[in-house]
Amino acid sequence: AQSVTQLGSHVSVSEGALVLLRCNYSSSVPPYLFWYVQYPNQGLQLLLKYTTGATLVKGINGFEAEFKKSETSFHLTKPSAHMSDAAEYFCAVSGAGGYQKVTFGTGTKLQVIP
Amino acid sequence: KAGVTQTPRYLIKTRGQQVTLSCSPISGHRSVSWYQQTPGQGLQFLFEYFSETQRNKGNFPGRFSGRQFSNSRSEMNVSTLELGDSALYLCASSFGAGGSTDTQYFGPGTRLTVL
């Protein structure tokens, strides 16, 4: 069984400020973890993923996330927000190894204030 | 290379009707997954097909069904539509072999409205 909790359905930051989107997961097996972004009227685009190895994962558009097993967390960060970062972000988990279904969090809408 | 395509992009149906949605995966991908996205429930997994076989299934009633063809294209069908079926239906494709290199790529979705 696996689940994802995203803290905060809406987050607002000022342009140039740090972006921090929180994600905690639960998984009975070693997890694969993902962050996706969704722009209005579009599908989901993969930002980054953690499978094995280095716990700090760098993704596209300047985003990164750190896998912390002891805290069961996989928070998404970006040092400086841009207006173009305004979108909805989804954290997701699947079981490692053989293919397993992906479970998504409920999403966090990021608003960037000029 | 071309991404995941979904047709139609928008659909309006009335209660009791049935609907078929189509998804064409990225060339070479053998796995297709379907998700329902609603404001209240978020993204919920419907089912996944790999090499024409349903490999995983979510917790949806039997009104929701799917299939995959030999060219990996997939269709999902919803029969006896209910108002609550109004949603964005997303399709995602991947190689399907699992492991750290396998990644799902999403299509733009089909927006279904049930009146």
Contacts between the chains, C-beta under 8 A, distances in Angstrom:
chain1	res1	chain2	res2	distance
A	32	B	100	7.2
A	36	B	106	7.6
A	41	B	108	7.5
A	42	B	108	5.6
A	42	B	109	7.7
A	43	B	4	7.3
A	43	B	90	5.7
A	43	B	92	7.9
A	43	B	106	3.6
A	43	B	107	5.1
A	43	B	108	4.8
A	43	B	109	5.4
A	44	B	90	6.9
A	44	B	92	7.6
A	44	B	106	4.3
A	45	B	106	7.2
A	46	B	103	5.9
A	46	B	104	7.5
A	46	B	105	7.4
A	49	B	103	6.7
A	51	B	99	7.9
A	51	B	100	3.5
A	52	B	100	5.9
A	90	B	43	6.6
A	96	B	100	7.9
A	97	B	98	6.6
A	97	B	99	7.1
A	98	B	98	4.6
A	98	B	99	7.8
A	99	B	31	7.2
A	99	B	48	8.0
A	99	B	50	7.5
A	99	B	55	7.2
A	99	B	56	7.9
A	99	B	96	6.3
A	99	B	97	7.1
A	99	B	98	3.5
A	99	B	102	6.8
A	100	B	56	7.3
A	100	B	98	7.6
A	101	B	33	7.4
A	101	B	45	5.1
A	101	B	48	6.3
A	101	B	56	4.5
A	101	B	58	7.2
A	102	B	33	7.5
A	102	B	45	6.9
A	102	B	104	6.6
A	103	B	45	7.0
A	104	B	35	7.7
A	104	B	42	6.3
A	104	B	43	3.9
A	104	B	44	8.0
A	104	B	45	8.0
A	105	B	42	7.2
A	106	B	42	4.2
A	107	B	42	6.0
A	107	B	43	7.6
